[in-house]
Amino acid sequence: MIESPKKDIRIPFLIFLTIVCILWTFFIYAGEIQLRRTSSPENLLYREISTELKVTDQFLNMLLISKAENAAIKKKVLEDAASGYERATVQFKNTGIYYCQLGIINAESNDIKKARKNFEAGKKNGEEALGGLLEDIYLKSTDELNKLSAPELSNADKIIREKLTGWFLYSPLETLYTRINSPEFAELLRQANEFTAKKTPGFLLLIFLLFGLPAAGFIAIPLYIFVFRKKELLNEEIFPVKWTAIDAWSVFITWEMMRIILSLVIPLLGIRELGIYPSFLITFLISFFILFLIYDVMKKLGCTVADIGLKSTGFIRKAFYGIFALAACFLPISFSDIITQYLYKGPHVSSNPILDVVEKSGGFFNLFLIFLLISVIAPVFEEILFRGFLYSAFRKRLGIVKANLFVSLVFSLTHHDIATFLSIFVLGMILAYTFEKTRSLIPSIILHSLFNLHTLVIMRLLISS
């Protein structure tokens, strides 16, 4: 008598928990969309717009640093800045300063009607002195400005320096002193040069990271395709995947359920946000536990770490392939960001709460922990879980293309971030393809780690005070 195959008792539980995770993910994304429609300063959009304004201010400072004479570039920067500050005036309370800053942007764009309107709004929302002063600087005739006494000019200078910084400080003062031919203009120019000298190294690095690396993709991508055209690169045997898709999905669902429980427990404890130390400790412990589960599954099946793609042989060559893949990934990811910006009408910044940690953390030790968290722990853990364990199992069941699409979609969804959903999906596809062609996790870990480090540096340059 032929025995029928035993049914895996895990399947009903996995189906139930998968439904829970899908509903939770839907809740997260739907909640994020809903929060974007509300105006509470405690919500997600508040943080996103705050971050966007920091980014906007940095680009305006770039305009000051680069002394951009190109009218098209200046117009584009000012248009984007106006868009961000218009969102701020709608979303925030006590927005007098934002109206005044938006008025400066309008005035520098020669949109006098909007400038007048926003200066008036600034005066009505708590910034009467600043709004009135900016009206004088930008809207009064030169003859009227020349009638200002020395004490009045000194008071105007003081108010602007107390209320504004960076481009918003130097632009109205430059306009004022230029229009009245004041000898103070020379001193202002010296101070502006000191400001730009301090900002220039970071500005040049930011330009390279934001535009130089994606541009290099025009060369790197054809080379990447040429080098990776071989069926496999390292002449290594295809490691045996003894674990099943059910094994892999069980571990993944365990990780997701731990995250869900944690996200429910933390608010119940009255904790509004985690600092760097709790974030680091919790991430480390959860990652260690999930990696232990993966190890336990593999050990029971007689597998070693080499069977998941963690062979130490040929490390330098594998690291080279990871760096090479990194150079090729920036251009497609940049295109995905452009598509996102076209489709998504809102602050084009990540809603990831790690932004708060990065922004508020100072000091070498804190930055070192953030580096370990973002550029070491997360890449190693995610590549072992998603590419080494999950993709390998589903590759055996679905084939290369379908497994890559499925795992990359799951990888992107688990980041719970609308603004970066498409770019993370593209990154996941490139990581899986690199893993597939090299038969090793080392290149994808190197790629993932350096990409996260690149993002971390940009975040620090753009949003840190």
C-alpha positions as CSV (number, residue, x, y, z in Angstrom):
1,M,0.0,0.0,0.0
2,I,1.4,3.4,-1.0
3,E,1.5,6.0,1.7
4,S,0.2,9.5,0.8
5,P,2.7,12.2,1.4
6,K,2.4,13.8,4.9
7,K,0.9,17.3,4.8
8,D,3.2,19.9,6.4
9,I,1.4,21.1,9.6
10,R,3.1,24.5,9.3
11,I,1.1,25.4,6.2
12,P,-2.2,26.5,7.9
13,F,-0.3,28.6,10.5
14,L,1.8,30.1,7.8
15,I,-1.3,31.0,5.7
16,F,-2.9,32.6,8.8
17,L,0.3,34.6,9.7
18,T,0.9,35.6,6.1
19,I,-2.6,37.1,6.0
20,V,-1.9,38.9,9.3
21,C,1.4,40.3,7.8
22,I,-0.4,41.3,4.5
23,L,-3.1,43.1,6.5
24,W,-0.5,44.8,8.7
25,T,1.5,46.0,5.6
26,F,-1.7,47.3,4.0
27,F,-2.5,49.1,7.3
28,I,1.0,50.7,7.4
29,Y,0.8,51.9,3.8
30,A,-2.9,53.0,4.0
31,G,-2.1,54.7,7.3
32,E,0.8,56.6,5.8
33,I,-1.4,57.8,2.9
34,Q,-4.1,58.9,5.4
35,L,-1.6,60.7,7.6
36,R,-0.5,62.7,4.6
37,R,-4.1,64.1,4.4
38,T,-4.1,65.3,8.0
39,S,-2.5,68.4,9.5
40,S,-1.3,67.2,13.0
41,P,2.3,68.2,13.7
42,E,2.7,64.8,15.3
43,N,2.1,62.8,12.2
44,L,4.3,61.3,9.6
45,L,3.9,64.1,7.1
46,Y,5.1,66.6,9.6
47,R,8.4,64.8,9.8
48,E,8.6,64.4,6.1
49,I,8.0,68.0,5.3
50,S,10.4,69.0,8.1
51,T,13.0,66.8,6.4
52,E,12.1,68.2,3.0
53,L,12.6,71.7,4.2
54,K,16.1,70.8,5.5
55,V,16.9,69.4,2.1
56,T,15.5,72.4,0.4
57,D,17.6,74.7,2.6
58,Q,20.7,72.8,1.6
59,F,19.9,73.2,-2.1
60,L,19.4,76.9,-1.6
61,N,22.7,77.1,0.2
62,M,24.2,75.3,-2.8
63,L,22.8,78.1,-4.9
64,L,24.7,80.5,-2.7
65,I,27.8,78.5,-2.7
66,S,27.9,77.9,-6.4
67,K,27.1,81.5,-7.2
68,A,24.9,80.1,-9.9
69,E,24.5,82.5,-12.8
70,N,22.6,80.0,-15.0
71,A,19.0,81.3,-15.0
72,A,17.5,77.9,-15.7
73,I,19.2,76.3,-12.8
74,K,18.4,79.1,-10.4
75,K,14.7,79.0,-11.6
76,K,14.5,75.3,-11.1
77,V,15.9,75.4,-7.5
78,L,13.7,78.3,-6.5
79,E,10.6,76.6,-8.0
80,D,11.3,73.4,-6.0
81,A,12.0,75.4,-2.9
82,A,8.7,77.3,-3.3
83,S,6.8,74.0,-3.6
84,G,8.3,72.7,-0.4
85,Y,7.6,75.9,1.6
86,E,4.1,76.1,0.2
87,R,3.5,72.6,1.7
88,A,4.9,73.8,5.0
89,T,2.6,76.9,5.2
90,V,-0.4,74.6,4.7
91,Q,0.8,71.8,7.1
92,F,2.4,73.6,10.1
93,K,1.0,75.8,12.8
94,N,2.6,79.2,13.7
95,T,4.0,79.4,10.2
96,G,4.9,83.0,10.1
97,I,8.6,82.2,9.5
98,Y,7.7,79.9,6.6
99,Y,5.5,82.5,4.9
100,C,8.4,85.0,5.2
101,Q,10.9,82.5,3.7
102,L,8.4,81.6,1.0
103,G,8.1,85.3,0.3
104,I,11.9,85.6,-0.1
105,I,11.8,82.8,-2.6
106,N,9.0,84.5,-4.5
107,A,10.8,87.8,-4.5
108,E,14.1,86.3,-5.7
109,S,12.0,84.6,-8.5
110,N,10.6,88.1,-9.4
111,D,7.1,86.9,-8.4
112,I,6.2,90.2,-6.6
113,K,2.5,89.4,-6.3
114,K,3.1,86.2,-4.4
115,A,5.9,87.7,-2.4
116,R,3.6,90.5,-1.2
117,K,0.9,88.0,-0.3
118,N,3.3,85.8,1.7
119,F,5.0,88.7,3.5
120,E,1.6,89.8,4.6
121,A,0.7,86.3,5.8
122,G,4.0,86.2,7.7
123,K,3.0,89.4,9.5
124,K,-0.4,87.9,10.4
125,N,1.2,84.7,11.7
126,G,3.6,86.0,14.3
127,E,6.4,87.5,12.3
128,E,5.2,91.1,12.0
129,A,8.6,92.7,12.3
130,L,10.3,90.3,9.9
131,G,7.5,90.4,7.3
132,G,7.3,94.2,7.3
133,L,11.1,94.4,7.0
134,L,11.2,92.0,4.0
135,E,8.4,94.0,2.4
136,D,10.6,97.1,2.7
137,I,13.6,95.4,1.3
138,Y,11.9,93.8,-1.7
139,L,8.9,95.9,-2.4
140,K,9.8,99.5,-1.6
141,S,11.4,101.8,-4.1
142,T,15.2,102.5,-3.8
143,D,14.5,106.1,-2.9
144,E,12.3,105.0,0.1
145,L,15.0,102.5,1.2
146,N,17.7,105.2,1.1
147,K,15.6,107.2,3.6
148,L,16.3,104.5,6.3
149,S,18.5,105.9,9.1
150,A,21.6,104.1,10.4
151,P,19.8,102.8,13.5
152,E,17.0,101.5,11.3
153,L,19.4,99.7,9.0
154,S,21.2,98.3,12.0
155,N,17.9,97.0,13.5
156,A,17.0,95.5,10.1
157,D,20.3,93.7,9.9
158,K,19.8,92.4,13.5
159,I,16.3,91.1,12.9
160,I,17.3,89.2,9.7
161,R,20.3,87.6,11.4
162,E,18.2,86.6,14.4
163,K,15.4,85.0,12.4
164,L,17.1,83.6,9.3
165,T,20.1,81.5,8.3
166,G,22.0,80.5,5.2
167,W,20.6,81.6,1.8
168,F,17.6,83.2,3.5
169,L,19.9,85.4,5.5
170,Y,22.3,86.5,2.8
171,S,19.8,87.0,0.0
172,P,17.7,89.8,1.6
173,L,20.7,91.5,3.1
174,E,22.5,91.4,-0.2
175,T,19.4,92.9,-1.8
176,L,19.2,95.6,0.9
177,Y,22.8,96.7,0.8
178,T,23.1,96.5,-3.0
179,R,20.0,98.7,-3.5
180,I,21.2,101.4,-1.1
181,N,24.9,101.1,-2.1
182,S,25.8,100.5,1.6
183,P,29.5,100.0,2.6
184,E,28.2,97.1,4.7
185,F,27.9,95.1,1.5
186,A,31.6,94.4,1.5
187,E,31.4,93.0,5.1
188,L,28.3,90.9,4.1
189,L,30.2,89.5,1.1
190,R,33.1,88.6,3.4
191,Q,30.8,86.8,5.8
192,A,29.0,85.0,2.9
193,N,32.4,83.9,1.6
194,E,33.3,82.5,5.0
195,F,29.9,80.7,5.1
196,T,30.4,79.2,1.6
197,A,34.0,78.2,2.4
198,K,32.8,76.0,5.3
199,K,30.0,74.5,3.2
200,T,31.9,74.0,-0.1
201,P,33.6,70.6,0.7
202,G,30.3,69.1,1.8
203,F,28.6,70.6,-1.2
204,L,31.1,69.1,-3.6
205,L,30.8,65.7,-2.0
206,L,27.0,65.9,-2.1
207,I,27.1,66.8,-5.8
208,F,29.3,63.9,-6.5
209,L,27.1,61.4,-4.6
210,L,23.8,62.8,-6.0
211,F,24.8,63.3,-9.6
212,G,28.4,62.0,-10.2
213,L,27.7,58.4,-9.3
214,P,24.5,58.1,-11.3
215,A,26.2,59.7,-14.3
216,A,29.0,57.1,-14.0
217,G,26.3,54.5,-14.5
218,F,26.2,55.3,-18.3
219,I,29.7,53.7,-18.4
220,A,29.3,51.2,-15.5
221,I,26.0,49.6,-16.8
222,P,27.4,48.4,-20.2
223,L,30.5,47.1,-18.4
224,Y,28.3,45.4,-15.8
225,I,26.3,43.7,-18.5
226,F,29.5,42.7,-20.4
227,V,31.2,41.3,-17.3
228,F,28.1,39.5,-15.9
229,R,27.1,38.1,-19.3
230,K,28.7,34.8,-18.4
231,K,26.5,32.1,-17.0
232,E,28.4,32.3,-13.8
233,L,31.5,34.2,-12.9
234,L,33.4,32.4,-10.2
235,N,33.3,28.8,-11.5
236,E,31.7,27.7,-8.3
237,E,29.3,24.8,-8.2
238,I,25.6,25.6,-7.7
239,F,25.2,25.0,-3.9
240,P,22.5,22.5,-3.0
241,V,19.4,24.1,-1.6
242,K,18.0,21.5,0.7
243,W,15.6,23.8,2.6
244,T,12.2,24.4,1.1
245,A,10.2,27.5,0.4
246,I,8.1,26.6,3.4
247,D,11.2,26.6,5.6
248,A,12.3,29.9,4.2
249,W,8.9,31.5,4.5
250,S,8.5,30.3,8.1
251,V,11.7,32.1,9.1
252,F,10.6,35.3,7.2
253,I,7.2,35.3,8.8
254,T,8.7,34.9,12.2
255,W,10.8,38.0,11.6
256,E,7.8,39.9,10.4
257,M,5.7,38.9,13.4
258,M,8.4,40.0,15.7
259,R,8.4,43.4,14.1
260,I,4.7,43.7,14.3
261,I,4.6,42.7,18.0
262,L,7.4,45.2,18.7
263,S,5.6,48.0,16.9
264,L,2.5,47.4,19.0
265,V,4.3,47.0,22.3
266,I,6.5,50.1,22.1
267,P,3.5,52.6,21.9
268,L,1.8,50.7,24.7
269,L,4.8,51.4,26.9
270,G,4.4,55.1,26.3
271,I,7.5,55.3,24.1
272,R,7.1,57.8,21.3
273,E,10.4,57.1,19.5
274,L,13.5,55.0,20.0
275,G,16.9,56.5,20.4
276,I,20.0,55.2,18.8
277,Y,20.9,52.8,21.7
278,P,17.6,51.0,21.9
279,S,17.3,50.9,18.1
280,F,20.8,49.4,17.8
281,L,20.2,46.8,20.6
282,I,16.8,45.7,19.4
283,T,17.9,45.4,15.7
284,F,21.0,43.4,16.8
285,L,19.0,41.0,19.0
286,I,16.3,40.4,16.4
287,S,18.8,39.9,13.6
288,F,20.8,37.5,15.7
289,F,17.8,35.5,16.6
290,I,16.6,35.2,13.0
291,L,20.1,34.2,11.8
292,F,20.1,31.6,14.5
293,L,16.8,30.2,13.2
294,I,18.3,30.1,9.7
295,Y,21.4,28.3,11.0
296,D,19.3,25.8,12.9
297,V,17.2,24.9,9.8
298,M,20.4,24.5,7.8
299,K,22.1,22.4,10.5
300,K,19.2,20.0,10.7
301,L,19.4,19.5,6.9
302,G,23.2,19.0,7.0
303,C,24.0,22.3,5.3
304,T,26.8,24.7,6.1
305,V,27.2,28.5,5.7
306,A,28.9,27.8,2.4
307,D,25.6,26.3,1.1
308,I,23.9,29.7,1.6
309,G,26.6,31.5,-0.4
310,L,29.1,32.5,2.3
311,K,32.3,31.1,1.0
312,S,35.4,33.0,2.1
313,T,37.5,31.9,-0.8
314,G,38.2,34.5,-3.5
315,F,37.0,37.3,-1.2
316,I,38.8,40.1,-3.0
317,R,37.4,39.1,-6.4
318,K,34.0,38.8,-4.9
319,A,34.3,42.2,-3.3
320,F,35.3,43.7,-6.6
321,Y,32.1,42.3,-8.2
322,G,30.1,43.9,-5.4
323,I,31.8,47.3,-6.0
324,F,31.3,47.0,-9.7
325,A,27.6,46.2,-9.3
326,L,27.3,49.2,-7.0
327,A,28.6,51.5,-9.7
328,A,26.0,50.1,-12.1
329,C,23.0,50.3,-9.7
330,F,22.9,54.1,-9.2
331,L,21.5,55.0,-12.6
332,P,18.5,52.6,-12.6
333,I,17.8,53.6,-9.0
334,S,18.0,57.3,-9.9
335,F,15.5,56.7,-12.8
336,S,13.2,54.9,-10.3
337,D,13.4,57.9,-8.0
338,I,12.4,60.2,-10.9
339,I,9.4,58.0,-11.7
340,T,8.4,58.1,-8.0
341,Q,8.6,61.9,-8.0
342,Y,6.5,62.0,-11.1
343,L,3.8,59.7,-9.7
344,Y,3.9,60.7,-6.1
345,K,2.7,64.2,-5.3
346,G,4.1,64.9,-1.9
347,P,7.4,65.4,0.0
348,H,10.0,63.3,-2.0
349,V,11.8,62.2,1.1
350,S,11.8,58.9,3.0
351,S,9.4,58.3,5.8
352,N,11.8,55.9,7.4
353,P,12.1,56.7,11.1
354,I,15.8,56.0,10.9
355,L,15.9,59.6,9.5
356,D,15.1,60.9,13.0
357,V,17.9,58.9,14.5
358,V,20.4,60.0,11.9
359,E,19.4,63.6,12.2
360,K,19.4,63.8,16.0
361,S,22.5,61.7,16.7
362,G,25.8,63.5,17.1
363,G,29.2,62.5,18.4
364,F,31.6,59.9,17.0
365,F,30.3,57.0,19.0
366,N,26.6,57.6,18.0
367,L,27.6,57.9,14.4
368,F,29.7,54.8,14.7
369,L,26.6,52.9,16.0
370,I,24.5,54.2,13.2
371,F,27.2,53.1,10.7
372,L,27.2,49.6,12.2
373,L,23.4,49.5,12.2
374,I,22.9,50.7,8.6
375,S,26.0,49.6,6.8
376,V,27.0,46.4,8.6
377,I,24.2,44.7,10.5
378,A,21.3,45.5,8.1
379,P,23.1,44.4,4.9
380,V,24.5,41.2,6.3
381,F,21.2,40.2,7.9
382,E,19.0,41.2,4.9
383,E,21.2,39.5,2.3
384,I,21.4,36.2,4.3
385,L,17.6,36.3,4.8
386,F,16.4,37.6,1.5
387,R,18.9,36.5,-1.1
388,G,20.7,33.6,0.6
389,F,17.8,31.9,2.3
390,L,14.5,33.2,0.8
391,Y,15.5,33.7,-2.9
392,S,17.4,30.4,-3.0
393,A,14.4,28.5,-1.8
394,F,11.9,30.2,-4.1
395,R,14.4,30.0,-7.1
396,K,14.2,26.2,-6.8
397,R,10.4,26.4,-6.8
398,L,9.6,29.4,-9.1
399,G,12.6,29.8,-11.3
400,I,15.1,32.7,-11.4
401,V,12.9,35.5,-12.8
402,K,9.8,34.9,-10.8
403,A,11.7,34.3,-7.6
404,N,13.7,37.5,-8.1
405,L,10.5,39.5,-8.7
406,F,8.7,38.0,-5.8
407,V,11.5,38.3,-3.2
408,S,12.4,41.9,-4.4
409,L,8.7,42.8,-4.0
410,V,8.7,41.4,-0.5
411,F,12.0,43.1,0.3
412,S,10.6,46.5,-0.8
413,L,7.3,46.0,1.1
414,T,9.0,45.2,4.4
415,H,10.7,48.7,4.3
416,H,7.2,50.3,4.8
417,D,8.1,53.5,2.8
418,I,6.1,54.8,-0.1
419,A,8.8,57.3,-1.2
420,T,11.5,54.7,-1.6
421,F,9.3,51.7,-2.6
422,L,10.3,51.6,-6.2
423,S,14.0,52.3,-5.7
424,I,14.3,49.5,-3.1
425,F,12.5,47.1,-5.4
426,V,15.1,47.9,-8.2
427,L,17.9,47.5,-5.7
428,G,16.5,44.1,-4.6
429,M,16.4,43.0,-8.3
430,I,20.1,44.0,-8.8
431,L,21.1,42.3,-5.5
432,A,19.5,39.0,-6.5
433,Y,20.9,39.2,-10.0
434,T,24.4,39.8,-8.6
435,F,23.9,36.9,-6.2
436,E,22.7,34.6,-9.0
437,K,25.6,35.4,-11.3
438,T,28.3,35.1,-8.7
439,R,26.9,32.2,-6.6
440,S,28.0,34.1,-3.6
441,L,26.5,36.5,-1.0
442,I,29.8,38.4,-0.6
443,P,29.2,40.7,-3.6
444,S,25.6,41.4,-2.7
445,I,26.6,42.2,0.9
446,I,29.3,44.5,-0.3
447,L,26.9,46.2,-2.7
448,H,24.2,46.5,-0.1
449,S,26.6,47.8,2.6
450,L,28.2,50.5,0.3
451,F,24.8,51.5,-1.0
452,N,23.5,52.0,2.5
453,L,26.7,53.9,3.4
454,H,26.2,56.2,0.4
455,T,22.6,56.9,1.5
456,L,23.8,57.5,5.1
457,V,26.4,60.1,4.0
458,I,23.8,61.9,1.8
459,M,21.3,61.9,4.7
460,R,23.9,63.4,7.1
461,L,24.9,66.0,4.5
462,L,21.3,67.0,3.7
463,I,19.4,66.9,7.0
464,S,21.8,67.1,9.9
465,S,22.1,70.5,11.6
